[in-house]
Amino acid sequence: MSGGWFITGTDTGVGKTRIACLLLEALAREGRRAVGMKPVASGCWETAAGLRNQDAERLLTVSGVAVDYVEVNPYAFAPAMAPHLAAHESGVEIRSEKILESFQRLRQKAPWLVVEGVGGWMVPLGEHLMMADVARAMRLPVILVVGLRLGCLNHALLTASAIQRDGVPLAGWIANQIDPAMTHVDENIATLNERIEAPLLARFPYRSPGHHGAPAPVFPRETIMHLTSNSYLKTNERSE
C-alpha cells in the first residue's frame, strides 16, 4: 500500500511544517516508511553544501528514509520573499518538470510522501506557474492547514473552494491554533466544520516557541488509520 498528501495552508506561517512533521512522525509510529518534500523554499541560508531551508531540514530529519537534501528541496532561494520574486532575483525559473522529477525519485524510495507547499494554494511560482499547478501534477489529495486566528474563516473557505474548483481531492483539514489570544475557537471550528466539504482530521492547540512542560502534540492514531486505509485511498484516487 502507498500514497501521500499535499499539505497546503490558508496562508504562510500557519503551521504547515508542524503538521507535515507530525504526519511523518505518526506514519513512522505505524511502521510506514515515509519521506517529506518541500519543493520550493525561500529564506534559505548558505552552507558548505549549498542553500538550506529550515522547514525542509525539519522534514528531512523526521523522514523515515535517507534521501538527499536536493531531492527534498529542489528549489532553494536565499531571499526571504514570495517564491516567484525570489526566483527572479536569483535568476532562476521554477519549472514543474524539475519538481516532478524529484517527486518521482522520492516515490521510488518511500511508499508514502508528505509534500509541503509554500505559502498558500494560489501562490505564484512564475509567470505561468502556480503552487496549485504543482499540486495538481503530483496527483495527491490535499490536507488544508487552517491557522486559527482572526480572519481564518474567510481564508479557509476561499482556499477549500479553490482546491475543489481545481479538481483536486480535499482529504480534510487541520485546525491549528496560531494565535493564543484568539477567542471563540470552538465556535470558529464548528463554523468551518459546517461549511468545508471535507472532514476535520485533527485539532492542535497553540504551542509557544519554548513549549516547556507541555506534552508534545501527536497526530491522532485514528486519523492515520483512516488516511492510510484501503477505502480512503480508493475514494481519493485520481484517474490518469
RAHURA-V992233 format. One record per residue. N is the residue number from 1. SS is DSSP state (~ for helix, > for strand, _ for the rest). OMEGA is omega in degrees with one decimal (none if undefined). NEAR is the number of other ideal C-beta (glycine too) atoms within 8 Angstrom. Layout:
# RAHURA-V992233
{{N | SS | OMEGA | NEAR} {N | SS | OMEGA | NEAR}}
This chain:
# RAHURA-V992233
{{1 | _ | 179.2 | 6} {2 | _ | 179.4 | 6} {3 | > | -179.7 | 12} {4 | > | -177.3 | 12} {5 | > | 173.1 | 14} {6 | > | -177.9 | 13} {7 | > | 175.0 | 15} {8 | > | -178.2 | 15} {9 | > | 178.1 | 16} {10 | _ | -178.4 | 12} {11 | _ | 171.1 | 9} {12 | _ | 177.7 | 7} {13 | _ | -179.1 | 6} {14 | _ | 175.3 | 12} {15 | _ | 179.9 | 13} {16 | ~ | -179.1 | 13} {17 | ~ | 177.5 | 11} {18 | ~ | -177.7 | 10} {19 | ~ | 179.1 | 14} {20 | ~ | 179.4 | 13} {21 | ~ | 177.7 | 12} {22 | ~ | 178.4 | 12} {23 | ~ | 177.7 | 15} {24 | ~ | 178.9 | 16} {25 | ~ | 179.4 | 11} {26 | ~ | 177.2 | 13} {27 | ~ | 179.1 | 15} {28 | ~ | 179.1 | 11} {29 | ~ | 179.4 | 8} {30 | _ | 177.4 | 10} {31 | _ | -178.5 | 4} {32 | _ | -179.3 | 10} {33 | _ | -175.4 | 9} {34 | > | 178.5 | 17} {35 | > | 178.1 | 16} {36 | > | 179.2 | 17} {37 | > | 174.7 | 15} {38 | _ | -170.9 | 15} {39 | _ | -176.5 | 13} {40 | > | 179.0 | 14} {41 | > | 172.7 | 14} {42 | _ | -176.1 | 14} {43 | _ | -178.5 | 10} {44 | _ | 177.4 | 11} {45 | > | -177.0 | 6} {46 | > | 174.1 | 6} {47 | > | 178.3 | 7} {48 | _ | -179.2 | 2} {49 | _ | -178.2 | 5} {50 | > | -179.4 | 8} {51 | > | 179.7 | 10} {52 | > | -178.6 | 13} {53 | _ | -176.4 | 13} {54 | ~ | -179.2 | 7} {55 | ~ | 180.0 | 11} {56 | ~ | 178.0 | 15} {57 | ~ | 178.3 | 10} {58 | ~ | 177.8 | 10} {59 | ~ | -179.6 | 18} {60 | ~ | -178.1 | 11} {61 | ~ | -176.0 | 6} {62 | ~ | 176.5 | 11} {63 | _ | -177.8 | 13} {64 | _ | -177.9 | 11} {65 | _ | 177.9 | 9} {66 | _ | 179.2 | 2} {67 | _ | 178.4 | 12} {68 | _ | -179.8 | 5} {69 | ~ | -175.3 | 12} {70 | ~ | 174.9 | 8} {71 | ~ | 178.6 | 10} {72 | ~ | -176.5 | 16} {73 | _ | -176.4 | 14} {74 | _ | 178.3 | 11} {75 | > | 178.7 | 13} {76 | > | -177.3 | 12} {77 | _ | 179.7 | 16} {78 | _ | -177.4 | 12} {79 | _ | 179.8 | 10} {80 | _ | -177.9 | 6} {81 | _ | 178.5 | 9} {82 | _ | -171.4 | 9} {83 | ~ | -179.0 | 17} {84 | ~ | 177.0 | 12} {85 | ~ | 177.4 | 9} {86 | ~ | 178.9 | 14} {87 | ~ | 180.0 | 14} {88 | ~ | -179.4 | 7} {89 | ~ | -179.6 | 9} {90 | ~ | -179.8 | 9} {91 | _ | -176.8 | 4} {92 | _ | 172.4 | 7} {93 | _ | 177.1 | 5} {94 | _ | -178.9 | 14} {95 | _ | 179.2 | 7} {96 | ~ | -179.3 | 10} {97 | ~ | -179.9 | 6} {98 | ~ | 178.4 | 10} {99 | ~ | -177.6 | 14} {100 | ~ | 175.4 | 11} {101 | ~ | 176.8 | 9} {102 | ~ | 178.8 | 14} {103 | ~ | -179.2 | 13} {104 | ~ | 177.5 | 8} {105 | ~ | 178.7 | 9} {106 | ~ | 179.0 | 14} {107 | ~ | 178.6 | 10} {108 | ~ | -176.3 | 5} {109 | ~ | -179.1 | 8} {110 | _ | -179.3 | 13} {111 | _ | -178.3 | 8} {112 | > | -179.6 | 13} {113 | > | 173.7 | 15} {114 | > | -174.7 | 16} {115 | > | 179.4 | 16} {116 | > | 176.6 | 13} {117 | _ | 176.5 | 16} {118 | _ | -178.7 | 12} {119 | _ | 180.0 | 10} {120 | _ | -174.2 | 13} {121 | _ | -172.3 | 11} {122 | _ | -179.0 | 8} {123 | _ | 176.8 | 13} {124 | > | 173.4 | 10} {125 | > | -179.8 | 13} {126 | > | -176.5 | 9} {127 | _ | -176.2 | 4} {128 | _ | -176.3 | 3} {129 | > | 177.7 | 11} {130 | > | 175.0 | 9} {131 | ~ | 178.8 | 16} {132 | ~ | 179.1 | 12} {133 | ~ | 179.3 | 10} {134 | ~ | 179.6 | 15} {135 | ~ | 179.1 | 15} {136 | ~ | -177.5 | 10} {137 | ~ | 179.3 | 8} {138 | ~ | 176.4 | 11} {139 | _ | 177.8 | 5} {140 | _ | 170.7 | 11} {141 | > | -173.8 | 10} {142 | > | 167.3 | 14} {143 | > | -177.7 | 15} {144 | > | 175.4 | 17} {145 | > | 179.1 | 15} {146 | > | 176.2 | 15} {147 | > | -175.9 | 15} {148 | > | 175.1 | 13} {149 | _ | 179.3 | 9} {150 | _ | -178.6 | 5} {151 | _ | -174.6 | 6} {152 | ~ | -178.6 | 13} {153 | ~ | -179.9 | 9} {154 | ~ | -178.7 | 7} {155 | ~ | -177.5 | 13} {156 | ~ | -177.3 | 14} {157 | ~ | 176.9 | 11} {158 | ~ | -179.1 | 8} {159 | ~ | 178.8 | 14} {160 | ~ | 178.7 | 14} {161 | ~ | -179.5 | 8} {162 | ~ | 179.1 | 11} {163 | ~ | -178.7 | 14} {164 | ~ | 177.3 | 10} {165 | ~ | 180.0 | 6} {166 | _ | 175.1 | 8} {167 | _ | 179.7 | 5} {168 | _ | 178.8 | 13} {169 | _ | 174.9 | 8} {170 | > | -175.3 | 14} {171 | > | -179.0 | 12} {172 | > | -179.0 | 10} {173 | > | -178.5 | 16} {174 | > | 173.9 | 15} {175 | > | -176.0 | 12} {176 | > | -176.6 | 14} {177 | > | -179.2 | 12} {178 | _ | 177.5 | 10} {179 | _ | -177.2 | 10} {180 | _ | -177.9 | 6} {181 | _ | -178.3 | 4} {182 | _ | 178.0 | 11} {183 | _ | 176.4 | 4} {184 | _ | -178.9 | 6} {185 | ~ | -178.5 | 9} {186 | ~ | -178.8 | 6} {187 | ~ | 177.5 | 7} {188 | ~ | 178.2 | 12} {189 | ~ | 179.2 | 12} {190 | ~ | 178.7 | 8} {191 | ~ | 178.9 | 9} {192 | ~ | 179.8 | 16} {193 | ~ | 179.8 | 8} {194 | ~ | -169.2 | 5} {195 | ~ | 177.9 | 7} {196 | _ | -177.0 | 12} {197 | _ | 177.1 | 6} {198 | _ | -174.3 | 9} {199 | _ | 168.4 | 5} {200 | > | -174.2 | 12} {201 | > | -178.0 | 12} {202 | > | 178.2 | 9} {203 | > | -179.1 | 8} {204 | > | -179.4 | 13} {205 | _ | 176.2 | 6} {206 | _ | 178.5 | 7} {207 | _ | -177.5 | 8} {208 | _ | -179.2 | 7} {209 | _ | 179.8 | 3} {210 | _ | -178.6 | 4} {211 | _ | 179.1 | 7} {212 | _ | 175.6 | 4} {213 | _ | -179.1 | 3} {214 | _ | 178.3 | 7} {215 | _ | 180.0 | 3} {216 | _ | 178.8 | 4} {217 | _ | 176.2 | 7} {218 | _ | 176.0 | 7} {219 | _ | 179.9 | 10} {220 | _ | -178.1 | 8} {221 | ~ | -179.5 | 9} {222 | ~ | 177.3 | 6} {223 | ~ | 178.4 | 11} {224 | ~ | 179.3 | 14} {225 | ~ | 177.3 | 9} {226 | ~ | -175.8 | 9} {227 | ~ | -177.2 | 11} {228 | _ | -179.6 | 13} {229 | _ | 178.8 | 8} {230 | ~ | -178.1 | 6} {231 | ~ | 178.0 | 6} {232 | ~ | -176.6 | 11} {233 | ~ | 179.2 | 11} {234 | ~ | 179.5 | 7} {235 | ~ | -175.3 | 7} {236 | _ | 175.4 | 10} {237 | _ | 174.8 | 6} {238 | _ | 180.0 | 7} {239 | _ | 177.0 | 3} {240 | _ | none | 2}}
